[in-house]
Amino acid sequence: QVQLVESGGGLVQPGGSLRLSCAASGISFSNYAMSWFRQAPGKERELVATITSAGGSANYAYSMKGRFTISRDNDKNTVYLQMNSLKPEDTAVYYCSTQLLVSRFWGQGTQVTVSS
C-alpha cells in the first residue's frame, strides 16, 4: 500500500527557513510526479508545488514562487520542500501527495507555524 510520511515541520520565526521531507513507500517512486499541498485553518487545501517524476521540472503556486523549492531524490524515495523567507501566512499543515491513476494519496501532514 502507498505510504507517504512527512517530517520537518515546526515553529519558525518570520523570515526563517524550514525543509520538509516526505518519504514514500509502496510505489515505484521514480515513475510518479509528487506534490506538496497545504491547508491553513479555516481554508481549503491548496497546491504548493509539483515536481515531475524525474525531477526535471517543477511548478509552483504564485505566492510561493521564488521562496519555495521542491526537489526529489529518487534513490531515497523522498521528496523535499525547501521553504525560505517564511511569512506568518505560510502557517499551515503541509501534505505530501501523489496520484496513481484515479486515486490521490496523502500523507498525514506536518505542521508549519511561522510566528515571532
Backbone torsions as a table, in degrees:
resi	resn	phi	psi	omega
1	GLN	NA	152.3	-178.8
2	VAL	-74.8	131.0	174.4
3	GLN	-131.0	133.1	176.6
4	LEU	-126.0	123.8	-175.5
5	VAL	-125.2	112.9	-179.8
6	GLU	-89.1	154.1	174.3
7	SER	-155.4	166.5	173.9
8	GLY	105.0	-4.1	178.5
9	GLY	-72.0	172.8	178.8
10	GLY	162.8	-166.4	179.5
11	LEU	-99.3	130.2	-179.4
12	VAL	-140.6	148.8	178.2
13	GLN	-77.5	154.1	174.8
14	PRO	-53.7	137.4	-176.4
15	GLY	89.7	-9.3	-178.1
16	GLY	-83.5	-175.5	-176.6
17	SER	-131.6	153.2	172.6
18	LEU	-144.7	152.0	174.2
19	ARG	-122.8	117.6	177.3
20	LEU	-93.8	148.0	176.6
21	SER	-126.4	151.5	175.5
22	CYS	-139.5	114.5	178.8
23	ALA	-94.8	127.3	-177.7
24	ALA	-108.3	146.5	173.6
25	SER	-146.7	159.8	178.8
26	GLY	84.1	5.0	177.4
27	ILE	-137.1	159.4	170.2
28	SER	-80.7	85.9	-166.6
29	PHE	-51.0	-43.7	-173.5
30	SER	-69.8	-6.0	-180.0
31	ASN	-92.5	-6.8	-169.3
32	TYR	-126.2	140.4	168.8
33	ALA	-66.3	150.3	179.7
34	MET	-126.7	148.3	-177.7
35	SER	-133.8	156.0	166.6
36	TRP	-114.3	134.3	173.0
37	PHE	-120.0	167.1	172.1
38	ARG	-145.7	155.4	178.2
39	GLN	-139.6	116.7	177.4
40	ALA	-89.2	157.7	-179.9
41	PRO	-56.2	128.9	177.3
42	GLY	76.7	6.0	-178.6
43	LYS	-121.6	163.7	177.9
44	GLU	-77.1	155.4	175.7
45	ARG	-67.0	136.4	-178.2
46	GLU	-128.8	149.9	178.4
47	LEU	-74.5	132.8	177.9
48	VAL	-99.0	-52.2	-176.3
49	ALA	-163.5	154.1	176.8
50	THR	-134.7	141.5	177.1
51	ILE	-125.6	141.6	-179.3
52	THR	-69.9	168.1	-172.8
53	SER	-59.0	-39.7	-179.7
54	ALA	-89.4	-6.1	178.9
55	GLY	83.3	11.4	-175.8
56	GLY	-82.0	-13.1	-177.0
57	SER	-147.8	146.4	179.1
58	ALA	-142.1	151.8	175.9
59	ASN	-128.4	148.3	-175.8
60	TYR	-131.8	149.8	168.6
61	ALA	-64.9	149.2	-171.8
62	TYR	-57.3	-42.3	-173.8
63	SER	-71.4	-15.3	-179.3
64	MET	-102.1	-13.6	-175.1
65	LYS	-61.7	131.7	-179.4
66	GLY	90.6	-17.2	178.9
67	ARG	-110.2	-33.7	-177.4
68	PHE	-108.9	146.2	175.8
69	THR	-134.0	123.5	175.6
70	ILE	-96.8	140.5	178.1
71	SER	-149.2	171.0	179.8
72	ARG	-149.4	155.4	174.3
73	ASP	-125.6	102.3	-175.8
74	ASN	-71.1	-19.3	175.0
75	ASP	-73.1	-27.0	-179.0
76	LYS	-104.3	1.9	-178.2
77	ASN	52.7	43.8	-173.9
78	THR	-133.7	139.7	173.5
79	VAL	-117.4	145.5	-175.1
80	TYR	-122.8	157.0	170.7
81	LEU	-135.3	108.0	176.2
82	GLN	-89.0	122.8	-177.2
83	MET	-118.7	119.0	179.5
84	ASN	-117.2	164.9	178.0
85	SER	49.1	48.6	-175.5
86	LEU	-67.0	145.7	-178.0
87	LYS	-120.6	156.9	177.3
88	PRO	-55.0	-32.8	179.7
89	GLU	-72.6	-5.5	172.7
90	ASP	-83.3	-5.9	178.1
91	THR	-60.5	124.6	-176.1
92	ALA	-177.4	170.9	166.1
93	VAL	-90.7	128.2	-178.2
94	TYR	-103.2	131.1	-176.6
95	TYR	-119.4	139.5	170.5
96	CYS	-91.2	145.2	-176.0
97	SER	-154.2	151.6	171.1
98	THR	-147.2	160.3	-179.4
99	GLN	-121.6	127.3	176.0
100	LEU	-115.3	111.7	-175.9
101	LEU	55.0	-116.0	-176.3
102	VAL	-98.8	0.9	-176.8
103	SER	-105.0	131.7	174.7
104	ARG	-104.7	133.6	-178.9
105	PHE	-111.1	146.1	-176.2
106	TRP	-129.7	148.3	167.5
107	GLY	-82.0	-177.0	-177.9
108	GLN	-82.5	-14.0	178.7
109	GLY	93.4	154.1	175.0
110	THR	-135.0	134.0	-174.7
111	GLN	-81.3	130.6	172.2
112	VAL	-118.5	123.8	179.4
113	THR	-123.1	122.7	179.7
114	VAL	-110.3	110.5	-175.2
115	SER	-159.5	148.2	175.0
116	SER	-92.7	NA	NA
